[in-house]
């Protein structure tokens, strides 16, 4: 299937006279998913519309300004994907999105991980709409197919917290996740979201909490490694797994238990930012599949 998708991509690149498809709503959908992630509570240690979690330098307003600033760049990534652009062009747009984010937040990193992962998924929507890959491919497989090798071979931010944690603890991180087609989204985030939604269809926030805890329980989050080392990551995994194993949001009193876990993360200054990014990506993939069905 991947080989066929590549052949389709190469053939489409040669047909430069084709009309670029309309993917003009993708930036807005992606931004809505970022806001939905923000408006999910309790999320252990993370910023929400209720409190700042384990962070002193950012709040909900910071995240809202950031989401608004990067929205046009997420749209540009979708447009670039539809035109068959390579990773070099996508990387340039991503860096421009980062500059817009930092300008809106006075230098605070709110959405760098989301710009990378969600931005690639936006580009994948464009590529699929443009007929550049096999239409049966998922967004994740589209990313892996078209840009996986370039993602792994691209430049690394040597002094970012994630890069330092990856080198110190030999963790995989966002690049490995993206190049593999976002397995955490498809194997953990989406099943958690849809499992809770099937039980509690009237409470969309609860479904997002379930997905968030499921991701924290399994993801090798470099943000947690940066803040708490292996002990912090282990603590986060154990607390989230205990929450899921006890019934998650389907169990009575789930919100109080989730809030207690949230407070324990804050006390330890732990913040699973990678899982938050994956939650936004999960919401985006879910929205795209709902529109495509």
N, C-alpha and C positions, 0 to 999 in steps of 0.2 A: 504493500500500500504506500509506504514512504517513497519507494522508487517511482511509482506512478505519479505521486504528488509532485516530486521533483521534476519529472518530465513535463507535467502540466504547467509548472511554474516557468520552466525554461521556454516552453512554447509561447506562453503568454507574454513573457518579456520581449520576445521577438515581434509580437503583434502590437507595435506601438500606436497603431491607429485606433485601437479599441477605445470605447468611451469609459472613462473612470466611473465606477458605480457610486451611488449616493450613500455615503455612510455618515451623513452630517449629524446624526443624533448620538454618535458613539461617545464623543467627549462629554456630553451631558449625562449619559447613562453612567459612565465611569465615575464622574464627579459625584453623582447621587450615591453611588456605592461607597465612596469615601465618607460621605456625610452619614450614611447609615451605619458604617463601622463606628464613627464617632458617637453616634446616638444609640449605642448599645451599652447597657449597664446591668449588672456589674461585670466588668472585665478586669481580671486580676492585674493590678499595677498600672493599668493603661489610662490615658486621658479619655474622658467622656464628657457629655453635657452635664453630668452630675458633679464630678470633681476632677482634680488634676492627676490622680493616681500617684505614681512615684516620681513625678516630675515637678521641679520648681521653676523651670524656664519656659513652660508652655501650658496653654489651657485650651478650652474648646474654641475660643475666638481665634487663637493662633492657627488651629487646624482648619477652621472655616476660611480664613484668609488664604491659607496655603492652597486649599482645594480650589478656590476660585481663581487663584493665580495660575495654577497648572492646567486648568480645564482646556484652554485653547491649544495647549501643547499636546494633551492627550488626543484631541481631535486631529491635530496635525499628524500624529503617529498613525491614526486610523487611515487618514488620507494617503500617507506615505506607503502604508501596507497595500492599499488598493492599487497604487501605481507600480508595485513590485520593487520598491526600494530595498536595498541591502542594509546590512547591519551598520555600515558606516554612517549612512544618512539617519537611521533611527537613533544612533548614539548621539549625533549632533543635536537632534531635536530634544533628546533626553537631557543633555547638558544645558540647553536653553531653558528647559522646564525647571531644572535645579536652580538656575540663576533667578528665575521668576519666583520660585519658592522662597529662596533666601531673602530676596528683596521684600517680599510680603511679610516675612516673619522676623525681620531684623537679624538674620543670620542663624535662626534656629532650624535644625533639621527635623522637619515634621514628616515629610513624605518621600524621602530619597528612595527608600525601598519600594514604595508603591509606584513611583515614577518608573522605576526599572521594570517591575513585574507586571503591573497593570498596564503600563505603556506597551509592553510587548503583546499583551493580550488584545489591546486596542488595535495594534498593527495586524494581528492575526485575523481579527474581524474584517479588516479591510482586505487582506489577502484572500480570504474566503469569498467575500462579496465580489471581488474582482475576478473570481474564477481561476486563481493562481495555484490552487491546490485541489486535491480530491475533496469534493464537498462533504464527504462522510467523515473527514478528519475532525477531531475535536480542536478547540482553540489551542489547547496545550500541545497536542501533537503537531499542529501547524507551526507553532513556535519552534519546537524541536526540529522539525523537518527543514524549515527555511533558514533558521538562524542559529541552531544549536551549536554548530562548530565554531561560528564566529563569537558566540557568547563565551565559550570556554577559552577561546584564543585571544579575547580582547584585553585591553588595558585594565589594570587593577588599581583601585585607590589604596595606596600602600598605608596611609595613615588614618583611614576610617576605622571606627570602632569595630565594625563587622570584619574588616580585613585583618585587624590585629587579633581578634578572637579566633578567626579561622586559622591563622598561622600558629597561634599559641596552643590551641586545643585540637588542631587538625580537623576542624568541623567543615561540613560541606558548604553551607551558606546559600545565598540567593542565586548565585551563578549556576551552581550544580542543579538546584531546583528548577530553574528556568530551562536549562539545556535539556533536562530530562522530561520536559513537558508538564511541569508543575504537578508531580504526583501527589503532593500533600493536599492540593486543592481537590483533585478528583477522588482520591482514596480516603481522605479524612474530612476535609471541610464540607464538601457537598453531601456526603452521606450523613454527617452530623446535622447539617442544616435541614435536610429533607426528612430525616427521622423525627426530629422534634416538630417540624411543621405538620407532619402527618398526624401526630398526637394532639398538637395544640394549634390548629390552623388559624385560630383567631388572634394568636399572640406572636406576631412576627419578630418582636424583640427577643422573646424567649428562644426562638429558633436560632437567632444570631448568637445568643449567649452559648447555646449548646455547641454550635460550630466552633466558637472561639475556644471553649474549654477542650474540645476534642483536638484542636490544633495544638494548643499548649501542651496537652498530654503526650504528644508524639514528636513534635518538631524539635530538631536540634537548633534552637534559636540562638543565633550569635549575639543578639542583644542581651539575653539572659546570661550568656557566657561572659560577656563584657562586664556586666554589672555584678554578677555573683559567682563567676567561675563555675566549675563542675558541681560544686555543692549547691549553688543557686539553681542551676539547670535541673539537678536531681530533685530538689525541693519542689520546683514548679511542676515537673512531670508527676511526682507523687500526689500532690494536692489536686491537680486537674484530673488525674486518673481516678482518684478516690471519689471525686464529684460525679464523674461519668458512671463509675461502677455502682454508685448508690442510686442511680436512676436519672441523674442529670436534671433537666428542667421538668421531667415528668413526675418527679417525686415531690410530695408535699413539703413545703418550706424551702424549696430550692433557692429562692431569691435570697433568703436570709443566710443560707449556707454559702452561696456564691459571694455575698457581701463580706462574710467572715474571711473567706479565702482572699478576696481582694485586699482587705485590710492587712492580712498577713504578708502579702506581697509588698504592700506599701511600707510596712515596718522594716522589711529587708531591702528596700529600695530596688526591688526587682520589677522589670518592665519587659514583657515579651513582645517587643515591637515587631519582630518578624512574623509572629502569629497574627498580629493586627493587620499587617499588610496582606497576609494570606487570606484573612477573613474578607477584606475588601475584594480581593481577586475572586474568592469563592462566590460572593454576591454578584460580581460582574458575570462570571461564567453562568451562574444560575439564571440571571436575567437574560443573557443572550440565548441560552437554550430554550427558555420559555418563549421568547419572541420567534425563535426559529421552528418551533414545533407546530 
